[in-house]
């Protein structure tokens, strides 16, 4: 079994073992098995980084086995500089989420932990699939555990949120399925991505493919105006569900643009780039303003996620190396920062059972250690230099200014709005005198919460201070992608 297969199937294996364990009387042992499973799954991904060869855009650690011969579908896996970090990020976030859910989940613990482990394996499958149909199967399969996580352990309107999440993402994906079948026919019966990249397609076919993929991926990112499912889902999802949704699941859509839309339909991608840039800027500016007026902390961070992911799509569609690399760096950084923001809200929610900003005030007086972490993550969310949040945004803004000064200027306003809504929330929740008895009775974070937040704090600081290992890995792959997209595919 190759390294990529291990990365996919190790967490799924542990998830299935947990499902077999059953009752909540064994909850403690279930938690330990889940944690061991998550740690082993993370350790399995590390050799991918240590053995990764820089300076080449070729796929590495490739595995290929026949899957459904009749339709030439293959179990075909590989990573390049674009996908490598997402495999590691997925496995890392999974460890943090298992630690985060240690005490807050008390019913059906084995199913909850199993759902996260299985979800982690399926998401890694999306990032490493090199066969169109295999990608589609993994991409759709991720909906199932997430649907259950929201629908079983969510808040009061959990069924509504789970259903909305499922419907929105499924409808977009059906158009992608039609596009995949179209490509299969066009390529003479192949689902191999590398074969699809070499196809000559007419302008009409490319436009159809571009918008079919757009329907699937824009909903997942989510881009404005198809972002409306995200705040509802975040508000109702349990803390772990919100963290994984923000940190990894939104990245599946953005990753799809890099793997499908841009290389398969490069002429259409260049032709419609103005639309993608416009939608991205609306997300960055308008949704940033919407975030400012939110009273619910989770909603505020959910809208902030839409604004930050707007930077990602903006970076991709200005077609220069700074923009695309910046977009990918922003995806990784957003994985650490948004995950941490949702876990911080979870720490407060576990104690006060309210997400409303008005229920808090002066938390620093009773939880000084926790407030220090919250401040670091808030600063990273604003894009403060020397935190992970700065690097990707800075690269995208530089790339955008190189492309067009006014687009760069519009994008940079996000730093102002980001600081405004994040610090406004921080001021009202954490600073000032203690405002009520709930806050007066708070206890500071325990060693488990300290560990979970420390892991994310280290990641945020390391990436902010020394982003070179992140960018070195992706440079050759990004250069290869841009070279490919620059060449017309018209017959």
C-alpha positions in Angstrom: 0.0 0.0 0.0 1.4 3.4 -1.0 1.7 6.4 1.2 -1.3 8.2 -0.3 -3.5 5.1 0.1 -2.3 5.0 3.7 -3.2 8.7 4.2 -6.7 8.1 2.9 -7.5 4.7 4.4 -5.9 4.9 7.8 -8.4 7.4 9.3 -11.3 5.6 7.5 -10.1 2.3 9.0 -10.0 3.8 12.5 -13.5 5.3 11.9 -15.0 2.0 11.0 -13.4 0.4 14.1 -15.0 3.1 16.2 -18.4 2.5 14.7 -18.1 -1.2 15.7 -17.4 -0.2 19.3 -21.0 0.9 20.1 -22.2 2.2 23.4 -21.5 5.5 25.2 -20.4 3.5 28.4 -17.0 3.1 26.6 -16.8 6.8 25.7 -13.4 7.3 27.3 -11.8 4.4 25.4 -13.5 5.6 22.2 -11.9 9.0 22.6 -8.5 7.6 23.1 -8.8 5.3 20.1 -10.0 8.3 18.0 -7.0 10.3 19.1 -4.6 7.5 18.4 -6.2 7.1 15.0 -5.9 10.8 14.2 -2.3 10.9 15.3 -1.3 7.8 13.3 -3.2 9.3 10.3 -1.2 12.5 10.7 2.2 10.7 11.1 1.5 8.7 7.9 1.3 12.0 5.9 4.7 13.3 7.1 6.9 11.2 4.8 5.0 12.9 1.9 6.7 16.1 2.9 10.1 14.7 3.8 10.2 12.7 0.6 8.8 15.4 -1.7 11.1 16.4 -4.5 11.3 20.2 -5.1 11.8 21.7 -8.5 9.4 19.6 -10.5 5.8 20.1 -11.4 5.3 16.3 -12.0 3.0 14.2 -9.8 4.8 12.3 -7.0 4.0 9.2 -5.0 1.8 8.1 -7.8 -0.4 5.0 -7.4 -2.5 3.5 -10.1 -4.7 0.4 -10.1 -7.7 -0.6 -12.3 -11.0 0.2 -10.6 -13.8 -0.2 -13.1 -12.2 -1.5 -16.3 -15.2 -1.2 -18.6 -15.3 2.6 -18.3 -11.5 2.9 -17.9 -11.9 4.3 -14.3 -8.7 3.9 -12.3 -7.8 4.2 -8.6 -5.2 6.8 -9.6 -3.5 9.0 -6.9 -0.7 11.5 -6.8 0.4 14.8 -5.2 2.1 17.8 -6.5 3.1 21.1 -4.9 -0.4 22.4 -5.1 -2.1 19.5 -3.2 0.7 18.4 -0.8 0.0 20.9 2.0 -3.7 20.2 2.0 -3.1 16.5 2.7 -1.0 17.5 5.8 -3.4 20.3 6.8 -6.4 17.9 6.7 -4.6 15.3 8.9 -3.4 18.0 11.3 -6.8 19.7 11.8 -8.3 16.3 12.4 -6.0 15.8 15.4 -7.0 19.2 16.8 -10.7 18.6 16.3 -10.6 15.3 18.1 -8.9 17.0 21.1 -11.4 19.8 20.9 -14.4 17.5 21.1 -13.1 15.5 24.1 -15.6 16.8 26.7 -18.2 18.7 24.7 -19.6 15.5 23.0 -21.3 13.0 25.4 -23.9 11.2 23.2 -23.0 8.8 20.4 -19.3 9.6 21.0 -18.1 6.7 18.8 -20.3 7.9 15.8 -19.1 11.5 16.2 -15.4 10.6 16.3 -15.9 8.1 13.5 -17.6 10.7 11.3 -14.6 13.0 11.6 -12.0 10.3 11.0 -13.9 9.0 7.9 -14.4 12.6 6.7 -10.7 13.3 7.0 -9.8 10.3 4.8 -12.4 11.2 2.2 -11.1 14.8 2.0 -7.5 13.7 1.6 -8.9 11.5 -1.3 -10.3 14.6 -3.0 -6.8 16.3 -2.8 -4.9 13.3 -4.3 -7.3 11.8 -6.9 -6.0 11.9 -10.5 -9.0 10.2 -12.0 -12.1 12.4 -12.7 -14.6 9.9 -11.5 -12.6 9.0 -8.4 -12.4 12.7 -7.6 -16.2 13.0 -8.0 -16.8 10.0 -5.7 -14.6 11.4 -2.9 -15.9 15.0 -3.4 -19.5 13.8 -3.0 -18.8 11.3 -0.2 -17.5 14.1 2.0 -21.1 15.4 2.2 -22.3 12.3 4.1 -20.3 12.5 7.3 -20.6 16.3 7.4 -24.4 16.0 6.9 -24.6 13.6 9.9 -22.3 15.8 12.1 -24.5 18.8 11.6 -27.8 16.9 11.6 -27.1 14.8 14.8 -24.9 17.0 17.0 -25.9 20.4 15.8 -27.9 23.2 17.4 -31.7 23.7 17.5 -32.2 24.2 13.7 -29.8 21.4 12.8 -32.0 19.6 10.4 -32.7 22.7 8.4 -29.0 23.6 8.3 -27.9 20.0 7.3 -30.5 19.9 4.6 -29.6 23.3 3.2 -25.9 22.3 3.2 -26.6 19.0 1.4 -29.0 20.5 -1.2 -26.8 23.5 -2.1 -23.6 21.4 -2.6 -25.3 18.5 -4.3 -27.1 20.6 -6.9 -23.9 22.2 -8.0 -22.1 18.9 -8.2 -24.7 17.4 -10.6 -23.6 19.8 -13.3 -20.0 18.8 -12.6 -21.0 15.2 -13.2 -22.4 16.1 -16.6 -19.1 17.9 -17.4 -17.1 14.8 -16.4 -19.2 12.6 -18.6 -18.8 15.1 -21.5 -15.0 15.0 -21.0 -15.1 11.2 -20.9 -16.8 11.1 -24.3 -14.6 13.8 -25.8 -11.4 12.0 -24.7 -12.4 8.7 -26.3 -13.3 7.0 -23.0 -10.9 8.2 -20.4 -11.3 9.6 -16.9 -7.6 10.4 -16.6 -7.0 14.1 -15.7 -3.7 14.2 -17.5 -5.5 13.1 -20.7 -8.2 15.8 -20.2 -5.5 18.5 -19.9 -4.3 17.8 -23.5 -7.8 17.9 -25.1 -8.5 20.6 -27.8 -11.9 21.9 -27.0 -14.0 24.5 -28.9 -14.8 27.9 -27.2 -18.4 26.8 -26.5 -17.4 23.5 -25.0 -14.9 25.2 -22.7 -17.4 27.8 -21.6 -19.9 25.0 -20.8 -17.2 23.1 -18.9 -16.1 26.2 -17.0 -19.6 27.1 -15.8 -20.4 23.5 -15.0 -17.3 23.3 -12.7 -18.1 26.8 -11.4 -21.5 25.6 -10.3 -19.9 22.8 -8.2 -16.8 24.7 -6.8 -18.3 28.2 -6.3 -20.9 26.8 -3.9 -18.2 24.9 -2.0 -15.8 27.9 -1.6 -18.4 29.6 -1.2 -18.3 32.5 -3.5 -20.8 35.4 -3.5 -23.8 35.1 -4.2 -24.0 31.3 -3.5 -22.6 31.7 0.0 -25.9 32.0 1.9 -25.8 28.4 3.2 -22.5 28.9 5.1 -23.6 31.2 8.0 -26.6 29.0 8.8 -24.6 25.8 8.7 -21.8 27.3 10.9 -24.3 28.5 13.5 -25.9 25.1 13.8 -22.9 22.9 13.5 -21.1 21.6 16.6 -17.7 23.3 17.2 -15.7 20.5 15.6 -17.9 20.5 12.6 -17.5 24.3 12.1 -13.7 24.0 12.5 -13.4 21.3 9.8 -15.9 23.0 7.5 -14.0 26.3 7.6 -10.5 24.8 7.7 -10.7 22.1 5.1 -14.1 21.7 3.3 -14.2 25.2 1.8 -10.8 24.4 0.3 -12.2 21.5 -1.7 -14.0 24.0 -4.0 -11.0 26.4 -4.4 -8.8 23.3 -5.1 -11.2 22.2 -7.8 -10.6 25.5 -9.8 -6.9 24.7 -9.9 -7.3 21.1 -10.9 -10.3 21.3 -13.3 -11.6 24.7 -14.4 -8.2 26.4 -15.2 -6.2 23.5 -16.8 -9.1 21.9 -18.7 -10.8 25.0 -20.0 -8.0 27.6 -20.0 -9.4 29.8 -22.8 -12.8 30.1 -20.9 -10.9 30.7 -17.6 -9.1 33.6 -19.2 -12.3 34.9 -21.0 -14.4 34.8 -17.8 -11.7 35.9 -15.4 -13.3 39.3 -15.1 -16.4 37.7 -13.7 -14.4 35.7 -11.1 -12.5 38.8 -10.1 -15.7 40.8 -9.8 -17.4 38.1 -7.6 -14.2 37.8 -5.5 -14.0 41.5 -4.9 -17.7 41.6 -3.9 -17.0 38.8 -1.4 -14.0 40.6 0.0 -15.7 44.0 0.3 -19.4 43.5 0.7 -19.3 40.3 2.8 -16.7 42.0 5.0 -19.2 44.8 5.7 -21.9 42.2 6.4 -19.6 40.6 8.9 -19.4 43.9 10.8 -23.0 44.0 11.8 -23.3 40.4 13.1 -24.3 39.8 16.7 -23.5 36.1 16.7 -19.8 35.3 16.9 -20.1 32.2 14.7 -21.9 34.1 12.0 -19.3 36.8 12.1 -16.5 34.3 11.6 -18.5 32.5 8.9 -18.9 35.8 6.9 -15.2 36.5 7.5 -14.5 33.1 6.0 -16.4 34.1 2.8 -14.4 37.3 2.6 -11.0 35.5 3.1 -11.9 32.9 0.5 -12.6 35.8 -1.9 -8.9 36.5 -1.7 -8.2 33.0 -2.8 -10.3 33.1 -6.0 -9.1 36.6 -6.7 -5.5 35.3 -6.6 -6.2 32.4 -8.9 -7.9 34.4 -11.7 -5.3 37.1 -12.0 -3.0 34.5 -13.6 0.3 35.4 -12.2 2.6 33.4 -9.9 2.2 35.8 -6.9 -1.5 35.6 -7.2 -1.9 31.9 -7.5 0.8 31.0 -4.9 -0.7 33.7 -2.6 -4.2 32.1 -3.1 -2.9 28.7 -2.1 -1.0 30.1 0.9 -4.1 32.0 1.9 -6.1 28.7 1.8 -3.6 27.0 4.2 -3.4 30.0 6.5 -7.2 30.3 6.6 -7.3 26.6 7.5 -5.3 27.3 10.7 -6.8 30.7 11.6 -10.5 30.1 10.9 -10.3 26.7 12.6 -8.8 28.4 15.6 -11.4 31.1 15.7 -14.2 28.6 15.7 -12.5 26.5 18.4 -12.2 29.7 20.6 -15.9 30.4 20.2 -16.4 26.7 21.2 -14.4 27.2 24.4 -16.7 30.1 25.4 -19.9 28.3 24.3 -19.0 25.2 26.4 -19.0 27.5 29.4 -21.8 30.0 28.8 -23.9 28.3 26.1 -24.3 31.5 24.1 -22.7 32.6 20.9 -24.1 36.2 21.2 -21.5 38.9 21.5 -23.8 40.7 24.0 -23.6 37.8 26.4 -19.9 38.5 27.0 -17.7 41.4 28.1 -14.5 41.5 30.1 -13.6 37.8 29.6 -9.9 38.8 29.9 -10.5 39.4 33.7 -11.5 35.7 34.3 -9.7 33.9 31.4 -6.4 35.7 30.8 -4.6 32.7 29.3 -7.4 32.0 26.9 -7.6 35.7 25.9 -4.0 35.7 24.9 -4.7 32.9 22.4 -7.9 34.6 21.2 -5.9 37.8 20.6 -3.3 36.0 18.5 -5.9 34.4 16.3 -7.8 37.7 16.0 -4.7 39.4 14.9 -4.0 36.6 12.4 -7.6 37.0 11.1 -6.9 40.7 10.5 -3.7 39.8 8.5 -1.1 41.2 11.0 2.5 40.7 9.7 4.3 37.7 11.3 1.1 35.7 11.5 -0.2 33.2 8.9 -3.1 35.5 7.9 -0.7 38.1 6.5 1.4 36.1 4.0 -1.3 34.9 1.5 -3.2 38.2 1.6 0.0 40.2 1.0 1.0 37.9 -1.9 -2.5 38.2 -3.5 -2.5 42.0 -3.1 0.9 42.3 -4.7 -0.1 40.0 -7.6 -3.4 42.0 -8.0 -1.5 45.3 -8.2 0.8 43.8 -10.8 -2.2 42.8 -12.7 -4.2 46.0 -12.3 -3.6 48.7 -9.7 -7.3 49.4 -9.0 -8.1 45.8 -8.4 -5.2 45.6 -6.0 -6.4 48.7 -4.3 -10.0 47.3 -3.9 -8.6 44.0 -2.6 -6.5 45.8 0.0 -9.6 47.4 1.6 -10.2 43.9 3.0 -7.4 44.4 5.5 -9.2 47.4 6.9 -12.6 45.7 7.0 -11.0 42.5 8.4 -9.4 44.5 11.2 -12.7 46.4 11.8 -15.0 43.4 12.4 -12.4 41.2 14.1 -11.2 43.8 16.6 -14.7 45.1 17.2 -15.8 41.6 18.2 -12.6 41.1 20.3 -13.2 44.4 22.1 -16.8 43.6 23.0 -16.2 40.0 24.1 -12.8 40.1 25.8 -12.0 43.7 27.0 -13.4 46.1 29.5 -15.0 45.3 32.9 -16.9 42.1 33.6 -20.4 42.7 32.4 -22.4 39.8 34.0 -22.4 36.9 36.4 -21.8 34.3 33.6 -18.5 36.0 32.7 -17.6 36.4 36.4 -18.0 32.6 36.9 -15.8 31.6 34.0 -12.8 29.4 34.6 -9.6 29.7 32.5 -8.7 27.0 29.9 -7.7 23.6 31.1 -4.6 21.7 29.9 -6.5 19.9 27.1 -7.8 23.2 25.7 -4.4 24.8 26.2 -2.8 22.0 24.1 -5.4 22.3 21.3 -4.9 26.1 21.0 -1.1 25.9 21.3 -0.9 23.5 18.3 -2.8 26.1 16.2 -0.9 29.0 17.7 2.4 27.4 16.8 1.1 26.7 13.2 -0.1 30.3 12.8 3.2 31.8 14.1 5.5 29.4 12.1 3.7 30.1 8.9 3.7 33.8 9.5 7.4 34.1 10.4 8.9 31.6 7.9 6.5 30.8 5.0 9.4 29.6 2.7 8.8 25.8 3.2 5.1 26.4 2.2 5.9 28.4 -1.0 9.0 26.3 -2.0 6.8 23.2 -2.4 4.3 24.9 -4.6 6.5 27.1 -6.8 7.2 24.6 -9.6 3.6 23.3 -9.7 2.2 26.8 -9.9 4.6 27.8 -12.7 3.6 24.6 -14.6 -0.1 25.4 -14.2 0.3 29.0 -15.4 2.4 27.9 -18.4 -0.4 25.4 -19.2 -3.2 27.9 -18.8 -1.4 30.5 -21.0 -1.6 28.2 -24.1 -4.8 28.2 -26.1 -6.7 24.9 -26.3 -8.9 26.0 -29.2 -8.8 23.5 -32.1 
